[in-house]
Amino acid sequence: MPESRVSTATDAADGRRPAIMISITRYQNPEYTGANRCLPCTITNVTVAAVGALALGLVAPPLGAPSFLGALLTIYLRGYLVPGTPTFTRRCFPDWLLAVFDKPDPAPRSVDVEETLGAAGVLEDGDDDLILAPAFAAA
């Protein structure tokens, strides 16, 4: 009969991870954790967690610290607490703040629609205004 073994913290010395770490890390989201972790997002989420835990702690003191620890665990495992953080951080933070964290906005904030559609061959100059390009209109 195979020997059953309970994993302990000392198992890490022989290169294996403890069972509790294996159980917890299966919930990690590699898209937003590890090397892919967004530092501005993490700071934003920890701030939200701290403010929320403080508010909860004022209303129900025994719940403040456990809620903060739960929020930190969620941020550690998932990469964020507030869903959509990576998107709104890049969209809402000013460029100078993103540059502090070396996360410049990957997309331009505004697009010249007329120029873009003209370059794509959709629009062209008419007499007084832009018109659909004949080839595009025919298609």
N, C-alpha and C positions, 0 to 999 in steps of 0.2 A: 504494500500500500504506500503511495507517495506521501512523503512527509509534508505536513502543512506548516506554514511558517508565517508568523505575523511580522510585518515590517516595522522596524523601529528607526529612530533617528540615527543610530549607529550604522545603519545600512548604507548611508551616504558615503561612508569611508571606503567601501568596496566598489564604489562607482554606481550603485543603484540608488534611485530616489525613493524616499519613504512613500508608503502607500497613500498617506494623507496628501502629499504633494501631487501624486499622480491623479488622485481624485479631484483635487482642486484645479489643477492645470488643464484638465480636459474641458473646462468651461472657459478657458482663455480664448480671446479673439485675436489671432495672430495678425490680422489686418490692422489692428490699432494698438498692439502691445509690442514689447521687445524693441527691436531696432526701428519699428514702424510707429512707435509711440510719438504722439504730437505733444511737445512740451507746453505750448500755449493752451492746448485743449485740456491737458492734465491740470495745469494751474487753475484754469477757469472752473473745472469740475470740482477740484478740491475746495476752492473758494465757495462755490455753491453748496457743497456738502457741509462746510464749516458753518456757514450762515444758517442753513436749514437745521443743523444739529443744535446750534445755539438757540434758535427760536423754539425748537422742540424742547430743549432743556429748560427753557424759561417756563414753558407751559407744564411740562411733565418731567421734572429733573432726572428721574431714574432712566429715562429713555434717550437723553441727549448723547451721552458717550457711546452707548451701543449703536445708535443710529449712525453716528459719525464713523465708527469702526466698520459697520456694514457698508457704508458708502465708499470708504477707502478700499475695502475688499472688492467691491464692484468696479471701481476705477482701475484697480490693479489687474483684475481679470479681463474686463471688457475693453479697457482703454478710455472709457468715458462713463459718466453717470447720467448726464442729460442726453437723450437720443438726438442724433444729428449734430453733435458738437463739432466734429471735424469740418462739416460743411459751413455751419454758421460762424465758426471761428475765422475761417479764411475769408468769408464774405463780409463779416462785420468789423473785424479788427482792422485798424488803419495799417497801411503798408509799412510805416516806420516801426510799428510794434511787431509785426510779423518778421521784419528784417532783424530785430533784436534776437529773435529765436531762429533766425536763418530759415524762415519759411515764407519766401515771397509768394505772392498770389500767382498761381500757375496760369490763370486766364486773365485777359484784359477785363477791366471793370465795365468798359463801355465799348460798343462796336458801332462803327459808322455803317448803318444799314444800307444806305444808298451806294456807298463805295463797295461794300461787300457784294451786293447783288449785281452791281455793274461789272465787277471783276469776274463774277461767276457767269456772266453772259445772260442774265435774266432781265436786266434793265439797260436801257440806253437813252441818250439824250434825244428828246423830241424837240418840237418847235419851241414850246414854252415850258415844258415840264418833262419829267421822265416818263418813258413809255416802255411797255414790254418789248423785249427784243423779238423780232419776227420769228426767229428759229425757236425761241422758247415758247412763244404763243402757239406756234404750229404743233409743237410737241405736246 
